[in-house]
């Protein structure tokens, strides 16, 4: 009887330890996901600022979007691409 109580105590303590480790492992991906989400959100905001700096506000975009091959649209889009390259996150290419 004493042996079975000790075995039961050990089993319970091991089980709680396993649940604690599993819970800790689940916390890591969620925090990484939150960080990735924040990074994407910041990138989108930066892209929108660059888009507007290039001259694409709502009214001009509506007027220019009918002629995407026109010089005005092409110049503004080229400026947007340059601004975006300046603000793009740097990746290791080595």
C-alpha distances in whole Angstrom, upper triangle without the diagonal:
4,5,5,6,9,10,11,12,14,15,17,19,20,21,23,24,26,27,29,30,32,33,35,36,38,39,42,43,44,46,48,49,50,52,54,54,56,58,59,60,62,64,65,67,68,70,71,73,74,75,77,79,80,82,80,80,79,83,84,81,83,86,85,83,85,87,84,87,89,90,88,85,85,86,83,80,81,81,77,76,78,76,73,73,73,70,68,65,65,63,63,65,65
4,5,5,6,9,10,11,12,14,15,17,18,20,21,23,24,26,27,29,30,32,33,35,37,38,40,42,43,44,46,48,49,50,52,53,55,57,58,59,61,63,64,65,67,69,70,71,73,74,76,77,79,81,79,79,79,82,83,81,82,85,85,82,85,86,83,86,88,89,87,84,84,84,82,79,80,80,76,75,76,74,71,71,71,68,66,63,64,62,61,64,63
4,5,5,6,9,10,11,12,14,15,16,18,20,21,22,24,26,27,29,30,32,33,35,36,38,40,41,43,45,46,47,49,50,52,53,55,56,58,59,61,62,64,65,67,68,70,71,73,75,76,77,79,77,77,77,81,82,79,80,84,83,80,83,84,81,84,86,87,85,82,82,83,80,77,78,78,74,73,74,73,69,69,70,67,64,61,61,59,59,61,61
4,5,5,6,9,10,10,12,14,15,16,18,20,21,22,24,26,27,28,30,31,33,35,37,39,40,41,43,44,45,47,49,50,52,53,55,56,58,59,60,62,64,65,66,68,70,71,73,74,76,77,75,75,75,79,80,77,78,82,81,78,81,82,79,82,84,85,83,80,80,81,78,75,76,76,73,71,73,71,68,68,68,65,63,60,60,58,58,60,60
4,5,5,6,9,10,11,12,14,15,17,18,20,21,23,24,26,27,29,30,32,33,36,38,38,40,42,43,44,46,48,48,50,52,53,54,56,58,59,60,62,64,65,67,68,69,71,73,74,76,74,74,74,77,78,76,77,80,80,77,80,81,78,81,83,84,82,79,79,80,77,74,75,75,72,70,72,70,67,67,67,64,62,59,59,57,57,60,60
4,5,5,6,9,10,11,12,14,16,17,18,20,21,23,24,26,27,29,30,32,34,36,37,38,40,42,43,44,46,47,49,50,52,53,55,57,58,59,61,62,64,65,67,68,70,71,73,75,73,73,73,77,77,75,76,80,79,76,79,80,77,80,82,83,81,78,78,78,76,73,74,73,70,69,70,68,65,65,65,62,60,57,57,55,55,57,57
4,5,5,6,9,10,10,12,14,15,16,18,20,21,22,24,26,27,29,31,32,34,35,37,39,40,41,43,44,46,47,49,50,52,53,55,56,58,59,61,62,64,65,67,68,70,71,73,71,71,71,75,76,73,74,78,77,74,77,78,75,78,80,81,79,76,76,76,74,71,72,72,68,67,68,67,63,63,64,61,58,55,56,53,53,55,55
4,5,5,6,9,10,10,12,14,15,17,18,20,21,23,24,26,27,29,31,33,34,35,37,38,40,41,43,44,46,48,49,50,52,53,55,56,58,59,61,62,64,65,67,68,70,72,69,69,69,73,74,71,72,76,75,72,75,76,74,76,79,79,78,74,74,75,72,70,71,70,67,66,67,65,62,62,63,60,57,54,55,53,53,55,55
4,5,5,6,9,10,11,12,14,16,17,19,20,21,23,25,26,27,30,32,32,34,36,37,38,40,42,43,44,46,48,49,50,52,53,55,56,58,59,61,62,64,65,67,68,70,68,68,68,72,73,70,71,75,74,72,75,76,73,76,78,78,77,74,73,74,71,69,70,69,66,65,66,64,61,61,61,58,56,53,53,52,51,54,54
4,5,5,6,8,10,11,12,14,15,17,18,20,21,23,24,26,28,30,31,32,34,36,37,38,40,41,43,44,46,47,49,51,52,53,55,56,58,59,61,62,64,65,67,69,67,67,67,71,72,69,70,74,73,70,73,74,72,74,76,77,75,72,72,72,70,67,68,67,64,63,64,62,59,59,59,56,54,51,51,49,49,51,51
4,6,5,6,9,10,11,12,14,15,16,18,20,21,23,25,27,28,29,31,33,34,35,37,39,40,41,43,44,46,47,49,50,52,53,55,56,58,59,61,62,64,65,67,65,65,65,69,70,67,68,72,71,68,71,72,69,72,74,75,73,70,70,71,68,65,66,66,62,61,62,61,57,57,58,55,53,49,50,48,48,50,50
4,5,5,6,9,10,11,12,14,15,17,19,20,21,23,25,27,28,29,31,32,33,35,37,38,40,42,43,44,46,47,49,50,52,53,55,56,58,59,61,62,64,66,64,63,63,67,68,65,66,70,69,67,70,71,68,71,73,73,72,69,69,69,67,64,65,64,61,60,61,59,56,56,57,54,51,48,49,47,47,50,50
4,5,5,6,9,10,11,12,14,15,17,19,20,21,24,26,27,28,30,31,32,34,36,37,38,40,42,43,44,46,47,49,50,52,53,55,56,58,59,61,62,64,62,62,62,66,67,64,66,69,68,66,69,70,67,70,72,72,71,68,67,68,65,63,64,63,60,59,60,58,55,55,55,52,50,47,47,45,45,48,48
4,5,5,6,9,10,11,12,14,15,17,19,20,22,24,25,26,28,30,31,33,34,35,37,39,40,41,43,45,46,48,49,50,52,54,55,56,58,60,61,63,61,61,61,65,66,63,65,68,67,64,67,68,65,68,70,71,69,66,66,66,64,61,62,61,58,57,58,56,53,53,53,50,48,45,45,43,43,46,46
4,5,5,6,9,10,11,12,14,15,17,19,21,23,23,25,27,28,29,31,33,34,35,37,38,40,42,43,44,46,48,49,50,52,53,55,56,58,59,61,59,59,59,63,64,61,62,66,65,62,65,66,63,66,68,69,67,64,64,65,62,59,60,60,57,55,57,55,52,52,52,49,47,44,45,43,43,45,46
4,5,5,6,9,10,10,12,14,15,17,19,21,22,23,25,26,27,29,31,32,33,35,37,38,40,41,43,44,46,47,48,50,52,53,55,56,58,60,58,57,57,61,62,59,61,64,63,61,64,65,62,65,67,68,66,63,63,63,61,58,59,58,55,54,55,53,50,50,51,47,45,42,43,42,42,45,45
4,5,5,6,9,10,11,12,14,16,17,20,21,22,24,25,26,28,30,31,32,34,36,37,38,40,42,43,44,46,48,49,50,52,54,55,56,58,57,57,57,61,61,59,60,64,63,60,63,65,62,64,66,66,65,62,61,62,59,57,57,57,54,52,53,52,48,49,49,46,44,40,41,39,39,42,42
4,5,5,6,9,10,11,12,14,16,18,19,21,22,24,25,27,28,29,31,33,34,35,37,39,40,42,43,44,46,48,49,50,52,54,55,57,55,55,55,59,60,57,58,62,61,58,61,62,59,62,64,64,63,60,59,60,58,55,56,55,52,51,52,50,47,47,47,44,42,39,40,38,38,40,41
4,5,5,6,9,10,11,12,15,17,17,19,21,22,23,25,26,27,29,31,32,33,35,37,38,40,41,43,44,46,47,48,50,52,53,55,53,53,53,57,57,55,56,60,59,56,59,60,57,60,62,63,61,58,58,59,56,53,54,54,50,49,51,49,46,46,46,43,41,38,39,37,38,40,41
4,5,5,6,9,10,11,13,16,16,17,19,21,22,23,25,26,28,29,31,32,34,35,37,38,40,41,43,44,46,47,49,50,52,54,52,52,52,56,56,54,56,59,58,56,59,60,57,60,62,62,60,57,57,57,55,52,53,52,49,48,49,47,44,44,45,41,39,36,37,36,36,39,39
4,5,5,6,9,10,11,14,15,16,18,19,21,22,24,25,27,28,30,31,33,34,36,37,38,40,42,43,44,46,48,49,50,53,51,51,51,55,56,53,55,58,57,54,58,59,55,58,60,60,59,56,55,56,53,51,51,51,48,46,47,45,42,42,43,40,37,34,35,33,33,36,36
4,5,5,6,9,10,12,13,15,16,18,19,21,22,23,25,27,28,29,31,33,34,36,37,38,40,42,43,44,46,48,49,51,49,49,49,53,54,51,52,56,55,52,55,56,53,56,58,58,57,54,53,54,52,49,50,49,46,45,46,44,41,41,42,39,36,33,34,32,33,35,36
4,5,5,6,9,11,11,13,15,16,17,19,21,22,23,25,26,27,29,31,32,34,35,37,38,40,41,42,44,46,47,49,47,47,47,51,52,49,51,54,53,51,54,55,52,55,57,57,56,52,52,53,50,48,49,48,45,44,45,43,40,40,41,37,35,32,34,32,33,36,37
4,5,5,7,10,11,11,13,15,16,17,19,20,22,23,25,26,28,29,31,32,34,35,37,38,40,41,43,44,46,48,46,46,47,50,51,48,50,53,52,50,53,54,51,54,56,56,54,51,51,51,49,46,47,46,43,42,43,41,38,38,38,35,33,30,31,30,30,33,34
4,5,6,8,10,11,12,13,15,16,18,19,21,22,24,25,27,28,30,31,33,34,36,37,39,40,42,43,44,47,45,45,46,49,50,47,49,52,51,48,51,52,49,52,54,54,53,50,49,50,47,45,45,45,41,40,41,40,36,36,37,34,31,28,29,27,28,31,31
4,6,6,7,9,11,11,13,15,16,17,19,21,22,23,25,26,28,29,31,32,34,36,37,38,40,41,43,45,43,43,43,47,47,44,46,49,48,46,49,50,47,50,52,52,51,48,47,48,45,43,44,43,40,39,40,38,35,35,36,33,31,28,29,28,28,31,32
4,6,5,6,9,10,11,13,14,15,17,19,20,21,23,25,26,27,29,31,32,33,35,36,38,39,41,43,41,41,41,45,46,43,45,48,47,45,48,49,47,49,51,51,50,46,46,47,44,42,42,42,38,37,39,37,33,34,34,31,29,26,28,26,27,30,32
4,5,5,6,9,10,11,12,14,16,17,18,20,21,23,25,26,27,29,31,32,33,35,37,38,39,41,40,40,41,44,45,42,44,47,46,44,47,48,45,47,49,49,48,45,44,45,42,40,40,40,36,35,36,34,31,31,32,28,26,23,24,23,24,27,28
4,5,5,6,9,10,10,12,14,15,16,18,20,21,22,24,25,27,28,30,31,32,35,36,37,39,37,38,38,42,42,39,41,44,43,41,44,45,42,44,46,47,45,42,42,42,40,37,38,37,34,33,34,32,29,29,30,27,25,22,23,22,23,26,27
4,5,5,6,9,10,10,12,14,15,16,18,20,21,23,24,26,27,29,30,31,33,35,36,38,36,36,36,40,41,38,40,43,42,40,43,44,41,44,46,46,44,41,41,42,39,37,38,37,33,33,34,32,29,30,30,27,25,22,24,23,25,28,29
4,5,5,6,9,10,11,12,14,15,17,18,20,21,23,24,26,27,29,30,32,33,35,37,35,35,36,40,40,38,40,43,42,40,43,44,41,44,45,45,44,41,41,41,38,36,37,36,32,32,33,30,27,28,28,25,23,20,22,21,23,26,28
4,5,5,6,8,10,11,12,14,15,17,18,20,21,23,24,26,27,28,31,32,33,35,34,34,35,39,39,36,38,41,40,38,41,42,39,41,43,43,42,39,38,38,36,33,34,33,30,29,30,28,25,25,26,22,20,17,19,18,19,23,24
4,5,5,6,9,10,10,12,14,15,16,18,20,21,23,24,26,27,29,30,31,33,31,32,32,36,36,34,36,39,37,35,39,40,37,39,41,41,40,36,36,37,34,32,33,32,29,28,29,27,24,25,25,22,20,18,20,19,21,24,26
4,5,5,6,9,10,10,12,14,15,17,18,20,21,23,24,26,27,29,30,32,30,30,31,35,35,33,35,38,37,35,38,39,37,39,41,41,39,36,36,36,34,31,32,32,28,28,29,27,24,25,25,21,20,18,20,20,22,25,28
4,5,5,6,9,10,11,12,14,15,17,18,20,21,23,24,26,27,29,31,29,30,31,34,35,32,35,38,36,35,38,39,36,38,40,40,38,35,35,35,32,30,31,30,26,26,26,24,21,22,22,19,17,14,17,17,19,22,24
4,5,5,6,9,10,11,12,14,15,16,18,20,21,22,25,26,27,29,28,28,29,33,33,30,32,35,34,32,35,36,33,35,37,37,35,32,32,32,30,27,28,27,24,23,24,22,19,20,20,17,15,13,15,15,17,20,23
4,5,5,6,9,10,11,12,14,15,17,19,20,21,23,24,26,28,26,26,26,30,30,28,30,33,32,30,34,34,32,34,36,36,34,31,31,32,29,27,28,27,23,23,25,22,19,21,21,18,16,14,17,18,20,23,26
4,5,5,6,9,10,11,12,14,15,17,18,20,21,23,24,26,25,25,26,29,30,28,30,33,32,30,34,35,32,35,36,36,34,31,31,31,28,26,27,26,22,22,23,21,18,20,19,16,15,13,16,17,20,23,26
4,5,5,6,9,10,11,12,14,15,17,18,20,21,23,25,24,24,25,29,29,27,29,32,31,29,33,33,30,33,34,34,32,29,29,29,26,24,24,23,20,19,20,18,15,16,16,13,11,10,13,14,17,19,22
4,5,5,6,9,10,10,12,14,15,16,19,20,21,23,21,22,23,27,26,24,26,29,28,26,30,30,27,30,31,31,29,26,26,27,24,22,23,22,18,18,19,17,14,16,16,13,11,10,14,15,18,20,23
4,5,5,6,9,10,11,13,14,15,17,19,20,22,20,20,21,25,25,23,25,28,27,25,29,30,27,30,31,31,29,26,27,27,23,22,23,22,18,19,20,17,15,17,17,14,13,13,16,18,21,23,27
4,5,5,6,9,10,11,12,14,16,17,18,20,19,20,21,25,25,23,25,28,27,26,30,30,27,30,31,30,28,26,26,25,22,21,22,20,17,17,18,15,13,15,14,11,11,10,14,16,19,22,25
4,5,5,6,9,10,10,12,14,15,16,19,18,18,20,24,23,21,24,26,25,24,27,27,24,27,28,27,26,23,23,23,20,18,19,17,14,14,15,12,10,12,12,8,8,8,12,14,17,20,23
4,5,5,6,9,10,10,12,14,15,17,15,16,17,21,20,18,21,23,22,21,24,25,22,25,26,26,24,21,21,21,18,16,18,17,13,14,16,13,10,13,14,11,10,12,15,17,21,23,26
4,5,5,6,9,10,11,12,14,16,14,14,16,19,20,18,21,23,22,21,25,26,23,26,27,26,24,21,22,22,18,17,19,17,14,15,16,13,11,14,14,11,12,13,17,19,23,25,28
4,5,5,6,9,10,11,12,15,14,15,17,20,20,18,21,23,22,22,25,25,23,25,26,25,22,20,20,20,16,15,16,14,11,12,13,10,8,11,10,7,9,11,14,17,20,22,26
4,5,5,6,9,10,10,13,12,13,15,18,17,15,18,21,19,18,22,22,19,22,22,22,20,17,17,17,14,12,13,12,8,9,11,8,6,10,10,8,9,11,15,17,21,22,26
4,5,5,6,9,10,11,9,10,12,15,15,13,16,18,17,17,20,21,19,22,22,21,19,16,17,17,14,13,15,13,10,12,13,11,9,13,14,11,12,15,18,21,25,26,29
4,5,5,6,9,10,10,10,13,16,15,14,18,19,18,19,22,23,20,23,23,22,19,17,18,17,13,13,15,12,9,12,13,9,9,13,12,10,12,15,18,21,25,26,30
4,5,5,6,9,9,11,14,16,15,14,17,19,17,17,21,21,18,20,20,19,17,15,15,14,11,10,11,9,6,8,9,6,6,10,10,8,11,14,17,20,23,24,28
4,6,5,7,6,8,11,13,11,10,14,15,14,14,17,17,15,18,17,17,14,12,13,12,9,8,10,9,5,9,10,8,8,12,13,12,13,17,19,22,25,26,30
4,5,5,5,5,9,11,10,10,13,15,14,14,18,18,17,19,18,18,14,13,15,13,10,11,13,10,8,12,13,10,11,15,15,14,16,19,22,25,28,29,33
4,5,7,8,12,14,12,12,16,17,15,17,20,20,18,20,19,17,14,14,15,12,9,11,12,8,7,11,11,8,10,14,13,13,15,19,21,24,28,28,32
4,6,9,12,13,11,11,14,15,13,14,18,17,15,16,15,14,11,10,11,9,5,7,8,5,5,9,9,8,10,13,13,13,16,19,21,24,28,28,31
4,6,9,10,7,8,12,12,10,13,16,15,14,16,15,13,10,9,11,10,6,9,11,9,8,12,13,12,13,17,17,17,19,22,25,28,31,31,35
4,6,8,6,5,9,10,9,10,13,14,12,15,14,14,11,9,11,11,7,8,12,10,9,12,14,13,14,17,18,17,19,22,25,27,31,31,35
4,6,6,6,9,10,10,11,15,16,15,18,17,17,13,12,15,14,11,12,15,14,12,16,17,15,16,20,20,19,21,24,27,30,33,34,38
4,6,5,6,9,10,10,13,15,15,18,18,18,15,13,17,17,13,14,18,17,15,18,20,19,19,22,23,22,23,26,30,32,35,36,40
4,5,5,6,9,10,12,14,15,18,16,17,14,13,16,17,14,15,19,18,17,20,22,21,21,25,25,25,26,29,32,35,38,39,43
4,5,5,6,8,11,12,12,15,13,13,10,9,13,13,10,12,15,15,14,17,19,18,19,22,23,23,24,28,31,33,37,37,40
4,5,5,6,9,10,10,13,12,13,11,8,12,13,10,11,14,14,13,16,18,17,18,21,22,22,23,26,29,31,34,35,38
4,6,5,7,10,11,14,13,15,13,11,14,16,13,14,18,18,16,19,22,21,21,24,26,25,26,29,32,34,38,38,42
4,6,7,8,10,13,11,13,10,9,13,14,13,14,17,18,17,20,22,22,22,25,27,27,28,31,34,36,39,39,43
4,5,6,7,9,8,10,7,6,10,11,10,11,14,15,14,17,19,19,20,23,24,24,25,29,31,33,36,36,40
4,5,6,9,9,12,10,8,11,13,11,11,15,16,15,17,20,20,20,22,24,24,25,28,31,32,35,35,39
4,6,9,9,12,11,9,12,15,14,14,17,19,18,20,23,23,23,26,28,28,28,32,34,35,38,38,42
4,5,5,9,9,7,9,12,12,12,15,17,17,18,21,22,22,24,27,27,27,31,33,34,37,37,40
4,6,8,9,6,7,10,10,9,12,14,14,15,18,19,19,21,23,24,24,28,29,31,34,33,36
4,7,9,7,6,10,11,10,12,15,15,16,18,20,20,22,24,26,25,29,30,32,34,33,36
4,6,6,6,9,10,11,12,14,15,17,18,20,21,23,25,26,26,30,32,33,36,35,38
4,6,5,6,9,10,10,12,14,15,16,18,20,21,23,24,25,29,30,32,35,34,37
4,6,5,6,9,10,11,12,14,16,17,18,20,22,23,24,28,30,32,35,34,37
4,6,5,6,9,10,10,12,14,15,16,18,20,21,22,26,27,29,32,32,35
4,6,5,6,9,10,10,12,14,15,17,19,20,21,24,26,27,30,29,33
4,5,5,6,9,10,11,12,14,16,17,19,20,24,25,27,30,29,32
4,5,5,6,9,10,11,12,14,16,17,18,22,24,26,29,29,32
4,5,5,6,9,10,10,12,14,15,16,20,21,23,26,26,29
4,5,5,6,9,10,11,13,15,15,19,20,22,25,24,27
4,5,5,6,9,10,11,13,14,18,19,22,25,24,28
4,5,5,6,9,10,11,12,16,18,20,23,23,27
4,5,5,6,9,10,10,14,15,17,20,20,24
4,5,5,6,9,10,14,14,17,20,20,23
4,5,5,6,9,12,14,17,20,20,24
4,5,5,6,10,12,14,18,18,22
4,5,5,9,9,12,15,15,18
4,6,9,9,13,16,16,19
4,6,9,12,15,17,20
4,6,9,13,14,17
4,6,10,12,15
4,7,9,12
4,6,9
4,6
4
